[in-house]
Amino acid sequence: MLQYILRRLGMMFVIVFGSSFLAYNLQAYSSDPLSVFGESTVENKEYLILQMTRELQLDVPPPIRYFSWLRGIVSGLWGDFDMGLTRMKLPVFEVIAQALPVTVKLVITSTFLAIILGISVGMITAIRQYSRFDYSMTFISFLLFSLPVFWVAVLLKEFMAIQFNDFLVDPTIPPLTIVMFAAVFGLILAGFVGGAKLQFFSILGGATLFAAGLLSFVSATQWFIKPSLGIFGVSFLAFCNAAIVIQLISGIDSKKGRTTGFGTALAVAILYFPLQALMSADASFMNVLAIFAITISAGCAIGYFVSTIDRRVYLRIGFFTALISTVPIIVDRFMREFSDYLNSDAVSGRPVPTLGQSNDLLTDEQIGNFWVSGLDTALHLVLPTIALTLISFAGYIRFSRGSLLEVLNMDYIRTARAKGLSERTVVVRHGMRNAMLPLTTILVNDFAGLFGGAIITEGVFAWKGMGRLFNDALTGYDLNLFMGVFIISATLTVMANFVADLLYGVVDPRIRIRK
């Protein structure tokens, strides 16, 4: 194993070195910083040209300049790391250090949402092949996959920011809109569940009435101005999450599984009020971790004592039920700050922003409030996250659907069914785990690739992330900044491939690293 890791690290070094050498020279030969003086009529034109030539070492051949730049990178091995200066005389490392966290927030949020939603929906469409739900998701995925991200971003700014902010002036939903949204929700849920015609229309009618009643309630109570889940909303979501987790892990027909899952959901609901003590205005991220630690401990304890046989199954049910059910408690706390945030001078009744990654007009008191500052960050994340998630989500649906369909046609799946295993066990334990193997490379590489920056999305929403830096480096002939962004993206890409190879052994134990 050690030999394999050392061999791969050596290959990674060669790949990064070769790609950076090519990128540096291609960019150096294709760009001409002196072109800005082509039509200049200033008197000291020759002096300015000479000054820029000396500053950027344009009189030195690009291959030699590359090794001069590389020396600063290699010097990091003994603590003298140097990526050079930008055209604005700023250290490249400091500029990237400011932009990278901005991109990280966007990347982590959008990528994880796309992975979770895309793979989940893709797996379900594979299981429900040729159903109404499969046809609907196939149409939606191809539609989203073909849409240009800049057009999606502009539509989001118009309908989810500008018009939604206008709607908050009088947040009353017209009856016709309620009927239309309720009918669409009913069709989606009925198509998702499927079944015979009687079951389909029963679910359609029930879901439509439920959605219509819920929308009428939020419209009548002005919920959009003062949103909150409360103990009832948190409890309802906790029990819904428990039902899903139980079905996936042990099956809803398992008595001990139901005891663990619904018992954990009840424990989370009971802990709702005691946990409020950890959610004061001066809370921190450590408080949030403490909340998750408390609820997960309760869920694992329930799973541990429910049964002494096959205890790991019930521990997983308790763990995941508590993990997912705690999220609404945190979201509810952020919601309670929305009304004051909406009416503050910094927001002026328009909470969904279209530009930037934070509101610079917030007071020191608001910035010091963990929940207000977190709410501000979340609202700025909404639009760019949705834009990136929609495009990636469509791709993951197709990849995961195709991967699971291929696995379900394997001989060992037919053997598992012939042995009498339940369909849930065949699909979840045997099918999905093996279907994840070809998806591993795609997931890890997509995650690493996005660290290079979502150039178009960051440009539309005026985010100062890695994509914005990369674009500025190209348009401003800033070779050092270009190489700083490139070397980070290249390193993360080869590291992602290495991690993907190691994950193969985790996803499929049959794979072993050979010397």
N, C-alpha and C positions, 0 to 999 in steps of 0.2 A: 504493500500500500504506500509506504514511504517513497519507494522508488518511482511508483506511478505518479505521485504528487510532484516530486522533483522533476520528473520528465515533462509533465504538463506545464509546470511553471517555466521551465526552459523554453518550451515551444511558445508559451504565451509571451515571453520576453522578445523572442524573435519576431512574432507576428506584430506586436506593438511597435517594435523598432522599425520593421519594414514598412508598415502602413504609415507611420508618422513621417518617415523619410520621404515617401511618395507624396503624401499630403502637403508637406512643407514645400517641396520643390514645385509641385503643380500649382499651388497657390502663389508662390513667389514668381514663377514665370508667367502666370496668367494675369497678374495684377500689376499695375503701374502707378505707384503713388505720385509720381512726378507729372501725371496727366493733368492734375489740377492747375498746373502752370502753363498748359498749352496755349490758352487764349488770354493769359494774364498780361496786363500792361503796366504793372507796378515797376518803379524805377530799380528797385533792388531785387529784381527777378532772379538774376544769376546768383546772388548771394543766398537767397532763399532756397534755390535748387541745390546749391552746394551744402547748405546747412542740413537740409532733409537727407541728402545723400549720405552725409557723415553720420547723422543720428540713426538712420535705418540701415547703415552699412550696405547701401545699394551698389557700391563699387566692388563688393565682395561677391563672388559667385554663390548662388543659393546653396549648393551642396556643402560648401565650407561654412556658410552661415548656419546651416542646420546643425552641424556638430558643435558650433559655438553655443547655440540654444540648448542642445542636448546636454552639454556640460553642466548647465544649471540644474537640469532635471536629475541627472545622475548624482550631483553633489548632495541631493537629499539623503543619500545613503549615510552620509556622515554629518547630517544636521544642517546643511547649508543649501536648502532647497530654494531654487530661484527660477521663476517662469518668465522673467523679464518684465518690461514696462509696456503699457499700452501707448497708443498715440497721444493720449492725454497725460502721459507721465505718471500714471497710476500703476502700482504693482498689480500684475495680472492675477496673482494669487488672491489678493484682497478683493478684487472685483468679482472673481468667481466665487469666493467665499460668501459674498453678499447675495449673489444670484442663485447659488445652488439650493439654499433652504427654500426659496420661493418655488423653484421647480419641484423640489422634493414633496412639498405639500400637495401640489397639483397632481404629481405623478402617483403618489401613494393612494390618494383618494380615488382618482379616476380609474387607475389600473385595478385596484382591489374590487371596486364596484363592478367594473366590466367583467373581471374574472368570475366573481361570485354569481352575478346575474346571468352572464353569457353561458357559463358551463352548466349552471342549474337548468336554464331553459333549454339548452341544447340537448342535455341528457334526457329531459322529459319529452322533447320532440322525437328523439330516437326511440324511446319506449312506446310512445304513442304514434308510431309511424303511420302516415297516410290518414291521420285523423284530422278533424277540423282545426284543432290546435296546431298540428304540424304544418298544415297548409298556411295557416295565418302567420305563424312565426317565420316560415320560410319566405313568405312575401315581405314581411316587415324587415327581416334581416337583409334581403337583397336590396330593398329600398334604402335602408340606412347605409349599407355598404357602398352604394353608388352616389350618395350625397356628398358634395364637397364640404369640408369642415368649415370653411369661411362662410358659406351660405347658411349652414346650420347655426353658426355663432351669431350671425346677424338676425336670424329669425328669433333666436332665444333672447337677444337684447330687446327686440321689439315686443314680443308677446309675454315673456316671463319677467321682464324688468319694467319697461316703460308702461305697458298697458296694465300690468299687475299693480304697479305703484299708483296708477290712476284709479284702479278698482278699489284700493284701500281707502280712498276718500269717502266712499259710501259702499262698504263691503256687503251688499245685498245681492244674492244670486237670483236672477230672474227665473220664474217657474219653468219656462221653456228650456233654459240651460240645464236646470236640475233634471228634467225628464231626459234630455239628450245624454247627459253624462251618466245618469243611472242606467239607461238602456245599453250604452257602450260597456259599462262596467259589468253588467249582467251577461252580455254576450261573451266578454273575455273570460269571465269566471266559468260560465257554462261550457265554453269551448275547452277550457283548461281541464275541467273535471271529466267532461265527455259522458259516455254511457248511452243508454237507449233514449228514444225520443221522449218518453215520459220523464226520465231523470233529467234530461237536458232542459226541457221546458220548466220543470219544477225548480231547478237551480237558477235558471234564467229569471223566473218570476220572483223567487225569494231574494236573489242578489240585487235585482232592480229595485225592489221595494226597500231593502236595507240601505242601498246607496241613496235613494231618494229621501228617505227619512233622515239619514246622516247629513246630507247636504242641506236639507231644510232646517235642521237643528243648528248647524254652524252659521247659516245665514241669519236665522232669527236671533241668535245669541251674540252676533258680531264676533264670532270666534277668531276671525282672521286678524282682528286688532288686539285681542287679548287671548292668544292661544294657550292651551294647557291640556295635558293628558289627564292629570289627576290620578288618584288611586284607582278609579274605575278603568280608565284607559290603560294604565300600566298593567293592571291585573288581567284585563281582556287580552292584551297582546302577549302577556306571559303565558297564559293558558293556550293561546293559538300557537306560540312558538314551541311549547311543550309537546303539543299534538304532532307537529311536524317532525321534531327531533325523535320522538318515540317511534313514529312510523318508519323513519329512515334507519334507525339503529336496531330496534328489537321487534318492530311491528306493533301496531296499535292493539292487537289481540293479546299481547303479553301483559298479564296482570301486574307482575313486578315492574315491568317497564312503565306502565301507567302510574303505578304508585310512586316511582322515582320521579318521572317527568312532572306529573301534576303536583306532587308533593313539593318539588323544587319551585314550581311556579307559585304555589301558595306561600312558600317561605319568602320568595322575592316580594310578593305583595305585602306580607306582614312586615318585612324590613323597610318598606317604602318610607314610613314616617321616621323611624330611628335613623335612617341614613341621611335624612335632611340635615342633621347636625354636622355632617362632613361637607356640606355644600353651602357654606357661608360665602359672603362676598370676597373675603380674603383667601379663599381656597386656592389650591394649586393642582398641577397635574398629578402630584403624589396623592392628593385626596381622591381623585378619580380612580387611580390604581387601587387605593385602599377599599373603595366601594366595590370594585370588581373582585378583590381578594375576599371580602366578606361574603358576598353572594355565591361566589364559586366554591368557597369552603363549605357553605351550607349545602349546596347542591351535591358536592362530592361526599359529604358526610351522609346525606340521605341515601345516595347510591351505594355507599359502603355498607350500611347497616340493613339495607333491604334484603340482601341475599349474600350467602357465603359461597354460592355456586355461580361460576361465570361472573364474578364480581366486576371485572373490567367493563363489561357491557353496560352495567348500571352506573358505574362511575362516569363513563362517557356521556350517558344520558343526562346525569346530574350536572356535569361540567358544561356541556354545550347549552342546555336549557338555561342555566344560570347566566352564562356568558351572553347569550343573545337577549335574554329577558332583562338584563341590567341596562342595556342600551336605552330603552324607553325612559328609564328613571333619569339618566343623564340628559336626554333630549328634553324631557319635561322641565328640568331645571333651567336649561337655556331658554325655553319658551317663555318662562315666567318673567324674563328680562326684556322680552320683545316689546311690550307696550311702552315702557320707559325709553327704550332705545329708539322706537319709532317716533316718539314725540320730542326727542332731544333736538337741540339746535343744530347739531352736527349732521342729523339725518333729515330733519324737516319733513317727515311723513313719507319719505321715499326710501324704504329700507333696502331694496334690491339694487345694488350698484351695477353699472355697466363698464366701469373702468377701474383699474388699479387693484391692488391686493389688500388694501387697508384704508380706513377713513382717517385722514390726517387731522380732521377737525375735532376728534374726540378729546374730551378734557382729561386731565391727569387722573381724576377720580374714576372716570369711566375706564381708562386704560388699566388702572390698578385693580378694577373689578374683574376677576377671572372670567366670570360668566358673560359680562358685557363684551370684553375684548374677544373672547372665544366666539360669541355670537356674530360679532363684526367680521372676524376671519371666515366663519362658516358662510355668511351671506355673500362675501366676495368670492368664495370658492364655488358657489352654486352654478353659475352660468358656464365658466370654462370647464368645470368638472363634467357637467352634463354633455357639453359639446364633445369632449374627448371620449366620454363613456359610451355615448350612442354609437360612435363609429367603431370603437373596439368591441363593443357588445355584439354587434352584428357579426363580426369575424369569429368571435369565440362560439357563437351559436352554431355556425356552420362547421367549425373544426371539431367541436365536441360531439355534435350529432353524427358526423361521419365516422369519427373514431369509435364511438360506442356501437354504431350499427355494424362496423367491421368486427368488433369483438363479439357481439351477440350472435354472429353467424359462425363462430369458431366451434370446433368439435367438443372442447371441454365444457362449453356452455350447454350444449345438448346433453352431454354426460351428466352434468349437475342437475339438469331438469329431470333426466331419466332416473336419477337416484331418489327423486321425490322431494328435493329441496323446494322451498317456497319461491315464488317468483321474486319477492322482495330480496331474499337472500341471494338468489342467482344474480340479480341485476346489481345490487348494492355491493355485496362482498366480492363477487367474482368479476362482474362486468365493468363497473365503474372504475375500480382500482386499476385494472389493466388498460382501460381506455385512457387513463390519465398519463400513461407512459409516453405516447407520442406528443401529448400536449405539454409535457414538461419543458421541452426545448423552446416551444413557442412562448409559453408563459414567462420564463426567465429572461429570454432575449427581448421580448417586448418591454418588460419592466426596465431592463438596463438601457434599451434604446431610447426610452422616453426621457432619461436623464440628460440626453443631449439637448432636450428642450423641444417643446411643441411650438415651432416657429410661428405658424399661422395663428394658432389659438392665442398665444401670448401677445402677438401683434394686435389682434382684434380687440382684446380686452386690456391692452396696455399693461401687461404684467412684465416686470423687469427680471426675467428668469434667464436660464441658459439659452433658450431659443432666441430671445431678444439679443443676448450677447453675441451669439453666433451670427445673426443677421447683421448686427452692427460691425462685427469684425470683417465680414465679406464686403459690405458696402463702403466701409471706411479704410480698406486696405490695411487693416491692423493685423499683421502676421502673428505677432506674439499672442494676441488675444484669441485669434483663430486656433492656434496650436494649443493653447491652454484648454479651450473647450473640447478640441479634438482628442487630446491625450486622455482626458477624463472619460469621454464617451468610448474611446477605443479600449481603455483599460477595463471599464465596466462591462463591455461587450464580451471580451475574452474571459473575464471572470465569470460572467453569466453562463457561458458555455461549460466552463469547468464545474460550476455548481450544478448545472443540469446533468452532467455526467455522474456526479456523486448522488444526485437525487434519484437517478435510475435505480440504484441499489436499494433505496428506501421504498420507492413505489413498487418495485418488483424484486423481491428477495432472491429470485433465481439468478439475477445478474450479479456477478462477482468481478472485482477488479483483478485482472491477471497481470503478472509481471511481464 
